[in-house]
Amino acid sequence: NQLYVPLGLRKFVTTADSYRKIRDFSDDFRLTAMLSQFPAIVVAAADQNLFRNDPIHFELKPWPDAPVFQNGEEIASITVPANPNIDTRFIVGRLEALVTQAAEENHMPPWFSSRVGVSTSNVPFETMQADLREGNGRYVLTARAASDVYPHTGGVPVALSFVKR
């Protein structure tokens, strides 16, 4: 309510039915089965698009909090030929898209899989850009998990490595 009411949505109102829905959700056999294998996270997600003056409503979605990537695991890489017209931002964006795809294939919730964050890089972006524009040959840009990644991580932190091949 604190975030969305000022944006034009109507306040979420708890009804007697709300408590029954939560109880039914927590008693659901699918949640019980999931919890027998892994911890779970529960995400409150809008069950349809919300527009100005719509009442706030959502559904609870459980997701297994299973490992997605291990620290240091290679997630994606891209080979880039040196070219004076290359844009490092485009190359990094393409690599981030590959990381998102790999995260979804490894069962990262769609709400978090596209939140790719570069935490470290062995070469500054400016150096990558200069090497690609002024150098020759091929370079490989690789994204590795910067930590153990789970759904509760809320995104995919990556460490980049940039090497000439």
C-alpha positions as CSV (number, residue, x, y, z in Angstrom):
1,N,0.0,0.0,0.0
2,Q,2.8,2.5,0.9
3,L,4.4,2.1,-2.5
4,Y,1.5,1.7,-4.9
5,V,-1.3,3.8,-3.5
6,P,0.6,7.0,-4.1
7,L,1.0,5.8,-7.7
8,G,-2.7,5.8,-8.2
9,L,-3.8,2.3,-7.2
10,R,-6.5,1.7,-4.6
11,K,-5.5,0.4,-1.2
12,F,-5.3,-3.4,-0.6
13,V,-8.0,-4.3,1.8
14,T,-7.8,-7.5,3.8
15,T,-11.1,-9.5,3.8
16,A,-12.1,-12.5,5.8
17,D,-11.5,-14.5,2.6
18,S,-7.9,-13.4,2.6
19,Y,-7.0,-15.4,5.6
20,R,-8.7,-18.5,4.1
21,K,-6.6,-18.1,0.9
22,I,-3.4,-17.8,2.9
23,R,-4.3,-20.9,4.9
24,D,-5.2,-22.8,1.7
25,F,-1.9,-21.7,0.2
26,S,0.1,-22.9,3.1
27,D,-1.8,-26.3,3.2
28,D,-1.4,-26.9,-0.6
29,F,0.2,-30.2,-1.3
30,R,2.4,-28.7,-4.0
31,L,4.0,-26.4,-1.5
32,T,4.5,-29.2,0.9
33,A,6.1,-31.3,-1.8
34,M,8.4,-28.4,-2.7
35,L,9.4,-27.9,0.9
36,S,10.3,-31.6,1.3
37,Q,13.1,-31.0,-1.3
38,F,14.2,-27.4,-0.9
39,P,13.5,-24.3,1.1
40,A,11.1,-22.1,-0.8
41,I,10.6,-18.4,-1.4
42,V,7.1,-16.9,-1.7
43,V,6.6,-14.1,-4.2
44,A,3.6,-11.8,-4.2
45,A,3.0,-11.2,-7.9
46,A,0.2,-9.3,-9.6
47,D,-2.1,-11.8,-11.2
48,Q,-3.0,-9.3,-14.0
49,N,-1.9,-5.9,-15.1
50,L,-2.9,-3.1,-12.7
51,F,-3.9,0.3,-13.9
52,R,-4.7,3.6,-12.2
53,N,-7.6,3.3,-9.8
54,D,-7.5,-0.5,-9.8
55,P,-7.5,-2.1,-6.4
56,I,-4.2,-3.8,-5.5
57,H,-4.5,-7.5,-5.8
58,F,-1.9,-10.3,-6.2
59,E,-1.4,-14.0,-5.9
60,L,1.3,-15.8,-3.9
61,K,3.7,-17.9,-5.9
62,P,6.0,-20.4,-4.3
63,W,9.4,-21.1,-5.9
64,P,12.0,-23.7,-4.8
65,D,15.1,-21.9,-3.4
66,A,17.4,-24.4,-5.1
67,P,20.9,-23.6,-6.3
68,V,21.0,-21.9,-9.7
69,F,24.8,-21.4,-10.1
70,Q,27.8,-22.1,-7.9
71,N,30.4,-19.5,-7.1
72,G,32.8,-19.3,-10.0
73,E,30.7,-21.4,-12.3
74,E,30.9,-20.3,-16.0
75,I,27.4,-19.1,-17.0
76,A,28.0,-17.7,-20.5
77,S,30.7,-16.5,-22.8
78,I,30.9,-14.6,-26.1
79,T,33.7,-14.4,-28.6
80,V,34.2,-11.0,-30.1
81,P,36.4,-10.1,-33.1
82,A,38.4,-6.8,-32.7
83,N,36.7,-4.1,-34.7
84,P,37.1,-0.3,-34.7
85,N,33.3,0.1,-34.7
86,I,32.6,-2.2,-31.7
87,D,30.6,-1.0,-28.7
88,T,31.5,-2.7,-25.5
89,R,28.1,-1.8,-24.0
90,F,26.3,-3.8,-26.7
91,I,28.6,-6.8,-26.2
92,V,28.1,-6.7,-22.4
93,G,24.3,-6.4,-23.0
94,R,24.4,-9.4,-25.2
95,L,26.3,-11.4,-22.6
96,E,23.8,-10.3,-19.9
97,A,21.0,-11.6,-22.2
98,L,22.8,-15.0,-22.4
99,V,23.2,-15.0,-18.5
100,T,19.4,-14.3,-18.2
101,Q,18.6,-17.2,-20.5
102,A,21.0,-19.6,-18.7
103,A,19.5,-18.5,-15.3
104,E,15.9,-19.3,-16.6
105,E,17.1,-22.6,-17.9
106,N,18.4,-23.4,-14.4
107,H,15.0,-22.5,-12.9
108,M,15.7,-19.0,-11.6
109,P,12.3,-17.2,-11.3
110,P,11.6,-14.9,-14.2
111,W,11.2,-12.0,-11.7
112,F,14.9,-12.2,-10.8
113,S,16.7,-13.8,-13.8
114,S,17.0,-10.6,-15.8
115,R,18.6,-8.7,-12.8
116,V,22.2,-9.4,-13.9
117,G,24.8,-7.3,-12.0
118,V,28.4,-7.1,-12.8
119,S,30.2,-7.2,-9.5
120,T,33.8,-7.5,-10.7
121,S,35.8,-7.5,-14.0
122,N,39.4,-8.5,-14.6
123,V,39.7,-5.6,-17.0
124,P,38.0,-2.1,-16.8
125,F,35.4,-1.5,-19.5
126,E,37.4,1.3,-20.9
127,T,40.3,-1.1,-21.5
128,M,38.0,-3.6,-23.1
129,Q,36.7,-0.9,-25.4
130,A,40.2,0.2,-26.4
131,D,41.5,-3.4,-26.9
132,L,38.5,-4.3,-29.1
133,R,38.7,-1.1,-31.2
134,E,42.5,-0.9,-31.5
135,G,43.6,-4.5,-31.2
136,N,43.4,-7.4,-33.6
137,G,42.2,-11.0,-33.4
138,R,39.5,-12.4,-31.2
139,Y,38.6,-11.8,-27.5
140,V,36.4,-13.8,-25.2
141,L,34.2,-12.2,-22.6
142,T,33.0,-14.7,-20.0
143,A,30.5,-14.3,-17.2
144,R,31.0,-16.4,-14.1
145,A,28.8,-16.5,-11.0
146,A,30.3,-14.0,-8.5
147,S,28.8,-16.0,-5.6
148,D,26.5,-18.9,-5.0
149,V,23.2,-17.9,-6.8
150,Y,19.8,-18.9,-5.5
151,P,16.4,-17.4,-6.2
152,H,16.6,-15.6,-2.8
153,T,19.7,-13.8,-4.2
154,G,17.2,-11.7,-6.1
155,G,19.4,-11.5,-9.2
156,V,22.5,-12.9,-10.9
157,P,25.8,-11.3,-9.7
158,V,28.5,-12.0,-12.2
159,A,32.3,-11.6,-12.5
160,L,33.5,-10.8,-16.0
161,S,36.8,-12.0,-17.5
162,F,38.1,-10.6,-20.8
163,V,41.0,-12.3,-22.5
164,K,42.5,-12.4,-26.0
165,R,42.4,-15.7,-27.8
